Amino acid sequence: MSGEPVKPKSAGDMPLANKPSSREADSLVSASEDIAAFVARARAMSPHAAGARGRMVFALDATMSRQPTWDMACALQADMFREAASLGSLDIRLVYYRGLNECRATGWISDSTQLAKLMGKIDCRGGNTQIGRVLSEARREAVASAVRAVVFVGDAMEESVDQLCVKAGELGLLKVPVFMFQEGNDAVAEQAFREIARLTGGAWCRFDPGAAAQLRELLRAAAAYAAGGREALLRLSKAGGSAARLISQMK
């Protein structure tokens, strides 16, 4: 499949010296201005403007253990579009990682058939998790194209949880909730996924390995939020199920 490589986020700031030089002081002022501008933009953003198309980043762990869930997601992703169609419209950007340091993203897709074809061309490969790169890509898209929500499906976390929390906090400032859907019972993954969801104002839910019905409900609920906002998710939650579980956690 042809996709855009997701560039890793640049290295963090170096430790500050006790007495910064004039050049370092200028850099500190510039950094402070950048932070202030970032926060101002975050506060001004309206993620559910009337008439706007919903945009959602759909991120998947495509390492070797994920093949069954990848196949499930291929079969179920049309339900996301159907749910969104009843509320408005939805564009999805697929982001996935696999193998040794491979993380890729598609363009924006508005057709479930096209998304299924693209996903069908991707095979899972062994490797470590790259959730940090997923969050960095989501932040970039949130600034560039007003992403309304991020959905992540995975079963493991093998990175620094503190670094992931920094990235999650940035998405929280941009008012982009992350829905962390965990397959299985890995305790380390659960701790990290719960914290990412909390910091972004999103939600964490677990589903059983191979449980297509559970994953379908979760994806439909996330699509409802991306297409119609909190009110759409509230309406869907009246029937109970996954939507009610998500809305109960969201700020």
Secondary structure as GFF3:
##gff-version 3
##sequence-region A 1 251
A	DSSP	beta_strand	4	5	.	.	.	ID=ss1
A	DSSP	alpha_helix	22	44	.	.	.	ID=ss2
A	DSSP	beta_strand	54	61	.	.	.	ID=ss3
A	DSSP	three_ten_helix	64	66	.	.	.	ID=ss4
A	DSSP	alpha_helix	67	85	.	.	.	ID=ss5
A	DSSP	beta_strand	90	98	.	.	.	ID=ss6
A	DSSP	beta_strand	102	109	.	.	.	ID=ss7
A	DSSP	alpha_helix	112	120	.	.	.	ID=ss8
A	DSSP	alpha_helix	131	145	.	.	.	ID=ss9
A	DSSP	beta_strand	149	154	.	.	.	ID=ss10
A	DSSP	alpha_helix	161	173	.	.	.	ID=ss11
A	DSSP	beta_strand	178	183	.	.	.	ID=ss12
A	DSSP	alpha_helix	187	200	.	.	.	ID=ss13
A	DSSP	beta_strand	203	207	.	.	.	ID=ss14
A	DSSP	alpha_helix	212	237	.	.	.	ID=ss15
A	DSSP	alpha_helix	241	249	.	.	.	ID=ss16
###
